[in-house]
Amino acid sequence: MNHFPPFTSRVAPLLVNDIDTDQIIPARFLKVTDKTGLGGYLFADWRYQADGSPKQEFVLNRQEHRGAAILLAGNNFGCGSSREHAPWALAGYGFRAVISTSFADIFRNNALKNALLPIVVDRSVHQRLSTLVSGDPSAELVVDLERQTVRFPDGSSVQFPIDSFAKSCLLNGTDELGYLLRFEQQIAEYERSQVRA
């Protein structure tokens, strides 16, 4: 897993409440165990026509939002099943953060384990973001995980909460197993002491 430095990006607004994991990546694409290529199936039923051609009106197909690394979602994002393919698809598409007023717990945990930052903001900040993006799709935000802030183009910023362990793992570019392996020597010493006892 890569380190998570501050980054600057435009925002793709998908202001729909209760977007579940089957909408994020439909079940027919879950036959794979590899993350590679899943970004192409992100929001497939909303993004493509039955013949596979893109629906021009869908946000990710609009020129002004292509390449955005921040998704602004509605309330209760990632509800539904626990499939880890949902954050895989979002990250595979190129998103590094999703901003919402709330996330389903399992989705949030899966996202954090896959270097996708779920940012919770209150309704007033969410409305401010929505107004900003609708008024100027080229507006960019700065996401700073270390400071736990989202900075607006005018220089003002808001803070967001995050679990301290997940934050440490993201900043250090490691996962739970990698964190444990940092203590391999101490674990081995403890095991040897238990054999002697």
DAZIUR-V403762 format. One record per residue. N is the residue number from 1. RES is the residue in one letter. SS is DSSP state (H for helix, E for strand, - for the rest). OMEGA is omega in whole degrees, -180 to 180 (NA if undefined). D_LAST is the distance of its C-alpha to the last C-alpha in Angstrom with 1 decimal. Layout:
n->N res->RES ss->SS omega->OMEGA d_last->D_LAST
n->N res->RES ss->SS omega->OMEGA d_last->D_LAST
This chain:
n->1 res->M ss->- omega->-179 d_last->38.2
n->2 res->N ss->- omega->174 d_last->40.6
n->3 res->H ss->- omega->-175 d_last->40.6
n->4 res->F ss->- omega->179 d_last->42.8
n->5 res->P ss->- omega->174 d_last->45.3
n->6 res->P ss->- omega->178 d_last->48.3
n->7 res->F ss->E omega->-179 d_last->51.1
n->8 res->T ss->E omega->-178 d_last->54.7
n->9 res->S ss->E omega->165 d_last->56.3
n->10 res->R ss->E omega->-174 d_last->59.2
n->11 res->V ss->E omega->173 d_last->58.5
n->12 res->A ss->E omega->-178 d_last->59.3
n->13 res->P ss->E omega->174 d_last->60.2
n->14 res->L ss->E omega->-168 d_last->59.4
n->15 res->L ss->- omega->179 d_last->60.2
n->16 res->V ss->- omega->178 d_last->59.5
n->17 res->N ss->- omega->173 d_last->57.4
n->18 res->D ss->- omega->175 d_last->54.8
n->19 res->I ss->- omega->-176 d_last->54.5
n->20 res->D ss->E omega->-174 d_last->52.0
n->21 res->T ss->H omega->177 d_last->49.9
n->22 res->D ss->H omega->174 d_last->52.5
n->23 res->Q ss->H omega->178 d_last->55.0
n->24 res->I ss->H omega->174 d_last->52.8
n->25 res->I ss->- omega->-177 d_last->52.3
n->26 res->P ss->- omega->-173 d_last->53.9
n->27 res->A ss->H omega->-177 d_last->52.0
n->28 res->R ss->H omega->180 d_last->53.9
n->29 res->F ss->H omega->-175 d_last->52.1
n->30 res->L ss->- omega->-177 d_last->48.6
n->31 res->K ss->- omega->-177 d_last->48.5
n->32 res->V ss->- omega->175 d_last->46.8
n->33 res->T ss->- omega->179 d_last->43.2
n->34 res->D ss->- omega->-178 d_last->44.1
n->35 res->K ss->- omega->-172 d_last->45.2
n->36 res->T ss->- omega->175 d_last->47.9
n->37 res->G ss->- omega->-177 d_last->51.4
n->38 res->L ss->H omega->178 d_last->50.6
n->39 res->G ss->H omega->179 d_last->52.5
n->40 res->G ss->H omega->-179 d_last->55.7
n->41 res->Y ss->H omega->-179 d_last->55.2
n->42 res->L ss->- omega->-180 d_last->54.4
n->43 res->F ss->- omega->-172 d_last->56.8
n->44 res->A ss->H omega->-176 d_last->58.5
n->45 res->D ss->H omega->177 d_last->60.7
n->46 res->W ss->H omega->-171 d_last->61.9
n->47 res->R ss->H omega->-174 d_last->62.2
n->48 res->Y ss->E omega->171 d_last->64.1
n->49 res->Q ss->- omega->179 d_last->67.2
n->50 res->A ss->- omega->180 d_last->67.0
n->51 res->D ss->- omega->178 d_last->68.3
n->52 res->G ss->- omega->178 d_last->65.5
n->53 res->S ss->- omega->-177 d_last->67.7
n->54 res->P ss->E omega->172 d_last->66.4
n->55 res->K ss->- omega->-171 d_last->67.7
n->56 res->Q ss->- omega->-176 d_last->69.3
n->57 res->E ss->- omega->-178 d_last->68.9
n->58 res->F ss->- omega->-171 d_last->65.1
n->59 res->V ss->H omega->-177 d_last->63.4
n->60 res->L ss->H omega->179 d_last->61.3
n->61 res->N ss->H omega->-179 d_last->64.4
n->62 res->R ss->- omega->-173 d_last->66.4
n->63 res->Q ss->H omega->-175 d_last->66.9
n->64 res->E ss->H omega->-179 d_last->66.2
n->65 res->H ss->H omega->179 d_last->62.6
n->66 res->R ss->- omega->179 d_last->61.6
n->67 res->G ss->- omega->178 d_last->58.7
n->68 res->A ss->- omega->180 d_last->57.5
n->69 res->A ss->- omega->178 d_last->53.7
n->70 res->I ss->E omega->175 d_last->53.7
n->71 res->L ss->E omega->174 d_last->54.6
n->72 res->L ss->E omega->-174 d_last->56.0
n->73 res->A ss->E omega->175 d_last->55.4
n->74 res->G ss->- omega->-178 d_last->56.5
n->75 res->N ss->- omega->174 d_last->54.4
n->76 res->N ss->- omega->-179 d_last->51.5
n->77 res->F ss->E omega->175 d_last->50.9
n->78 res->G ss->- omega->178 d_last->48.7
n->79 res->C ss->E omega->180 d_last->48.9
n->80 res->G ss->- omega->-174 d_last->48.8
n->81 res->S ss->- omega->-173 d_last->46.3
n->82 res->S ss->- omega->-172 d_last->43.0
n->83 res->R ss->- omega->178 d_last->43.9
n->84 res->E ss->- omega->179 d_last->42.3
n->85 res->H ss->H omega->-179 d_last->45.4
n->86 res->A ss->H omega->175 d_last->47.2
n->87 res->P ss->H omega->176 d_last->45.5
n->88 res->W ss->H omega->-178 d_last->45.5
n->89 res->A ss->H omega->179 d_last->49.3
n->90 res->L ss->H omega->179 d_last->49.8
n->91 res->A ss->H omega->179 d_last->47.8
n->92 res->G ss->H omega->177 d_last->49.4
n->93 res->Y ss->H omega->-179 d_last->52.8
n->94 res->G ss->- omega->177 d_last->52.0
n->95 res->F ss->- omega->176 d_last->51.1
n->96 res->R ss->- omega->180 d_last->48.5
n->97 res->A ss->E omega->172 d_last->48.8
n->98 res->V ss->E omega->179 d_last->50.3
n->99 res->I ss->E omega->179 d_last->51.7
n->100 res->S ss->E omega->174 d_last->52.3
n->101 res->T ss->- omega->174 d_last->52.4
n->102 res->S ss->- omega->178 d_last->49.5
n->103 res->F ss->E omega->170 d_last->47.3
n->104 res->A ss->- omega->-174 d_last->45.7
n->105 res->D ss->H omega->-176 d_last->42.0
n->106 res->I ss->H omega->178 d_last->40.8
n->107 res->F ss->H omega->-179 d_last->43.4
n->108 res->R ss->H omega->180 d_last->42.3
n->109 res->N ss->H omega->177 d_last->38.6
n->110 res->N ss->H omega->180 d_last->39.7
n->111 res->A ss->H omega->-178 d_last->42.0
n->112 res->L ss->H omega->179 d_last->39.4
n->113 res->K ss->H omega->-178 d_last->37.1
n->114 res->N ss->- omega->175 d_last->40.2
n->115 res->A ss->- omega->173 d_last->41.4
n->116 res->L ss->- omega->-172 d_last->44.3
n->117 res->L ss->E omega->175 d_last->44.6
n->118 res->P ss->E omega->-176 d_last->45.8
n->119 res->I ss->E omega->179 d_last->47.7
n->120 res->V ss->E omega->175 d_last->48.6
n->121 res->V ss->- omega->178 d_last->51.8
n->122 res->D ss->- omega->-173 d_last->54.0
n->123 res->R ss->H omega->-179 d_last->57.3
n->124 res->S ss->H omega->177 d_last->59.4
n->125 res->V ss->H omega->178 d_last->57.5
n->126 res->H ss->H omega->178 d_last->57.6
n->127 res->Q ss->H omega->178 d_last->61.4
n->128 res->R ss->H omega->178 d_last->61.8
n->129 res->L ss->H omega->180 d_last->60.1
n->130 res->S ss->H omega->179 d_last->62.2
n->131 res->T ss->H omega->179 d_last->65.4
n->132 res->L ss->H omega->-175 d_last->64.4
n->133 res->V ss->H omega->179 d_last->63.8
n->134 res->S ss->H omega->179 d_last->66.9
n->135 res->G ss->H omega->-178 d_last->69.0
n->136 res->D ss->- omega->-179 d_last->67.7
n->137 res->P ss->- omega->180 d_last->65.6
n->138 res->S ss->- omega->-180 d_last->65.1
n->139 res->A ss->- omega->-179 d_last->63.3
n->140 res->E ss->E omega->174 d_last->59.9
n->141 res->L ss->E omega->173 d_last->56.8
n->142 res->V ss->E omega->178 d_last->53.9
n->143 res->V ss->E omega->-179 d_last->50.4
n->144 res->D ss->E omega->-177 d_last->47.9
n->145 res->L ss->- omega->-177 d_last->44.3
n->146 res->E ss->- omega->179 d_last->42.9
n->147 res->R ss->- omega->-178 d_last->45.5
n->148 res->Q ss->- omega->-178 d_last->45.6
n->149 res->T ss->E omega->167 d_last->49.4
n->150 res->V ss->E omega->-178 d_last->52.2
n->151 res->R ss->E omega->179 d_last->55.2
n->152 res->F ss->- omega->179 d_last->58.8
n->153 res->P ss->- omega->-180 d_last->61.6
n->154 res->D ss->- omega->178 d_last->63.1
n->155 res->G ss->- omega->178 d_last->60.0
n->156 res->S ss->- omega->-179 d_last->58.7
n->157 res->S ss->E omega->175 d_last->55.2
n->158 res->V ss->E omega->179 d_last->53.2
n->159 res->Q ss->E omega->177 d_last->49.4
n->160 res->F ss->- omega->180 d_last->47.3
n->161 res->P ss->- omega->173 d_last->43.9
n->162 res->I ss->- omega->176 d_last->40.8
n->163 res->D ss->- omega->-174 d_last->37.1
n->164 res->S ss->H omega->179 d_last->35.4
n->165 res->F ss->H omega->179 d_last->32.6
n->166 res->A ss->H omega->178 d_last->35.3
n->167 res->K ss->H omega->180 d_last->37.4
n->168 res->S ss->H omega->179 d_last->34.7
n->169 res->C ss->H omega->-180 d_last->34.1
n->170 res->L ss->H omega->-178 d_last->37.9
n->171 res->L ss->H omega->-179 d_last->38.5
n->172 res->N ss->H omega->178 d_last->35.8
n->173 res->G ss->- omega->-179 d_last->36.9
n->174 res->T ss->- omega->175 d_last->33.6
n->175 res->D ss->- omega->-177 d_last->32.5
n->176 res->E ss->H omega->179 d_last->29.4
n->177 res->L ss->H omega->178 d_last->27.7
n->178 res->G ss->H omega->177 d_last->28.8
n->179 res->Y ss->H omega->180 d_last->27.4
n->180 res->L ss->H omega->-178 d_last->23.9
n->181 res->L ss->H omega->175 d_last->24.2
n->182 res->R ss->- omega->-179 d_last->24.8
n->183 res->F ss->- omega->-175 d_last->21.1
n->184 res->E ss->H omega->-178 d_last->20.0
n->185 res->Q ss->H omega->179 d_last->18.5
n->186 res->Q ss->H omega->179 d_last->16.5
n->187 res->I ss->H omega->179 d_last->15.3
n->188 res->A ss->H omega->178 d_last->14.3
n->189 res->E ss->H omega->178 d_last->12.4
n->190 res->Y ss->H omega->180 d_last->10.6
n->191 res->E ss->H omega->178 d_last->10.0
n->192 res->R ss->H omega->-180 d_last->8.8
n->193 res->S ss->H omega->-180 d_last->6.2
n->194 res->Q ss->H omega->178 d_last->5.0
n->195 res->V ss->H omega->179 d_last->5.5
n->196 res->R ss->H omega->-179 d_last->3.8
n->197 res->A ss->- omega->NA d_last->0.0
